[in-house]
Amino acid sequence: MVEPLLRIENLVRRFGGILATDNLSLEVAPGELHAIIGPNGAGKTTLISQLTGQVMPNSGTIHFAGRDVTRLPSYRRSRLGLARSFQITSLLPDFTACDNVALAAQAHDGHSFRFWGAARKEKPLRDAAQAALKRVGLEKRADVPVSELSHGEQRELELAVALATKPQLLLLDEPMAGLGVTESARMVALLKELRREVTIVLVEHDMEAVFALADRITVLVYGRVIASGLPDAIRHNDEVKRAYLGDQHAVTSHA
Ligand SMILES: Nc1ncnc2c1ncn2[C@@H]1O[C@H](COP(=O)(O)OP(=O)(O)OP(=O)(O)O)[C@@H](O)[C@H]1O
């Protein structure tokens, strides 16, 4: 078997009396799109935050690209190729789309924001930003301030910001949140393109999107993995149906 790009072993994280991550183990192979689903409060965001280093586990290990990154600070993980796209928008509204991406690329290269004024005009940074914008279909919106972009475009821009750091692994926390039907379809199409180039861990409530995109799906309930496997097996898993998918969810495949 290929060495996994991400290997999580026996991860535990408590918040007071709440066990947000309960002895969780999981592997993600290179090139895979691995979806993580589960009801509200199941611990999905807490897991992603432990992968990026924003939350430290109480115990357990995280290996990324063959290295133990469990105790590494976020910026070191980012340099190794781990990027997160945020559930809550982290864009600078008064800056243009291109500036936002260039800023992310510059921060990733280890420069402080103090040099931003000069960097803004720096050609290599702007070229890298334009390339990332092109990958998400926003090249014609490069000079538009974020505040004037639609919600769907802002979500695409968040992806471009993450891509500008040239990640090996992209962690996406609810990229479909708040999107309408047309915008969601665009996002699914975009992720189908991106998944050819980068390994993705996707946290998402939109089951149509999850089943259209995922190679494998892991289901969390109360911080615990209750099932992990191919989409078809998850769809038909009785415990998953009882705990999460239920009869009210019409889980259909786009494929
Ligand atoms: N900083 C924190 N302090 C205290 N409790 C927290 C903290 N972060 C998360 N929790 C708790 O940990 C549990 C898991 O929360 P988490 O946000 O990871 O779930 P989630 O699956 O991402 O939920 P959602 O689908 O609603 O985003 C919840 O019970 C939550 O209240």
The ligand as a Gaussian input file, in Angstrom:
#p B3LYP/6-31G(d) Opt

LIG

0 1
 N      -13.059000      25.997000      22.017000
 C      -13.977000      25.190000      22.519000
 N      -14.317000      25.220000      23.818000
 C      -15.237000      24.400000      24.344000
 N      -15.898000      23.460000      23.621000
 C      -15.622000      23.385000      22.320000
 C      -14.667000      24.223000      21.696000
 N      -14.604000      23.908000      20.369000
 C      -15.487000      22.910000      20.180000
 N      -16.106000      22.592000      21.349000
 C      -17.105000      21.534000      21.549000
 O      -16.584000      20.354000      20.957000
 C      -17.596000      19.625000      20.276000
 C      -17.233000      19.493000      18.798000
 O      -17.365000      20.760000      18.166000
 P      -16.978000      21.013000      16.627000
 O      -17.184000      22.462000      16.345000
 O      -15.633000      20.462000      16.355000
 O      -18.078000      20.139000      15.882000
 P      -18.468000      20.126000      14.341000
 O      -18.668000      18.708000      13.979000
 O      -17.478000      20.891000      13.549000
 O      -19.869000      20.883000      14.360000
 P      -20.584000      21.747000      13.187000
 O      -21.022000      20.763000      12.151000
 O      -21.738000      22.363000      13.909000
 O      -19.588000      22.754000      12.684000
 C      -18.888000      20.395000      20.508000
 O      -19.557000      19.834000      21.628000
 C      -18.405000      21.808000      20.826000
 O      -19.332000      22.487000      21.629000

